[in-house]
Amino acid sequence: MTDVRIQILNRGPIIVAGHAALVDDEGSTIAHQEPVALCRCGQSENMPFCDGISKGHMKTCSRAEGVL
């Protein structure tokens, strides 16, 4: 099994690197290239993928410090 890395970019999308199945709410697999940038703002014209529409205008992402 290959490693998968999921990274939340500050003021940007979620980057998924490595082989991961992307599945929609009906259980259908969505074809994608690796790595994939997933929209975090909800404004992309190419959902679920990021198209950069909110580049630099998103809120700072929360840090995981002290969560666990």
Backbone hydrogen bonds in HBPLUS format (Angstrom, degrees):
<---DONOR---> <-ACCEPTOR-->    atom                        ^
c    i                          cat <-CA-CA->   ^        H-A-AA   ^      H-
h    n   atom  resd res      DA  || num        DHA   H-A  angle D-A-AA Bond
n    s   type  num  typ     dist DA aas  dist angle  dist       angle   num
A0005-ARG N   A0017-ALA O   2.78 MM  12  5.13 165.2  1.80 154.2 159.3     1
A0017-ALA N   A0005-ARG O   2.84 MM  12  5.13 167.6  1.85 155.9 159.4     2
A0007-GLN N   A0015-ILE O   2.84 MM   8  5.09 163.6  1.86 149.8 155.4     3
A0015-ILE N   A0007-GLN O   2.74 MM   8  5.09 165.9  1.76 158.0 158.3     4
A0009-LEU N   A0013-PRO O   3.00 MM   4  5.66 165.3  2.02 162.6 163.2     5
A0012-GLY N   A0009-LEU O   3.03 MM   3  4.81 142.9  2.17 130.0 119.7     6
A0014-ILE N   A0038-LEU O   2.97 MM  24  5.01 165.4  1.99 146.6 150.0     7
A0038-LEU N   A0014-ILE O   2.70 MM  24  5.01 170.5  1.71 156.8 156.7     8
A0016-VAL N   A0036-VAL O   2.87 MM  20  5.29 163.3  1.90 155.5 161.2     9
A0036-VAL N   A0016-VAL O   2.97 MM  20  5.29 158.8  2.01 143.1 148.2    10
A0030-ILE N   A0022-LEU O   2.69 MM   8  5.42 169.8  1.70 160.1 161.5    11
A0024-ASP N   A0028-SER O   2.89 MM   4  5.49 163.0  1.91 155.4 156.9    12
A0027-GLY N   A0024-ASP O   3.00 MM   3  5.36 165.2  2.02 116.3 120.0    13
A0050-CYS N   A0037-ALA O   2.87 MM  13  5.52 163.1  1.90 134.3 136.4    14
A0039-CYS N   A0048-PRO O   2.83 MM   9  5.69 160.6  1.87 139.3 146.0    15
A0049-PHE N   A0046-ASN O   2.83 MM   3  5.50 136.8  2.02 136.2 132.6    16
A0055-LYS N   A0052-GLY O   3.14 MM   3  5.15 165.1  2.16 115.2 115.4    17
A0057-HIS N   A0054-SER O   2.80 MM   3  5.30 168.2  1.82 143.8 145.1    18
A0067-VAL N   A0064-ALA O   3.14 MM   3  5.51 158.8  2.18 138.7 134.7    19
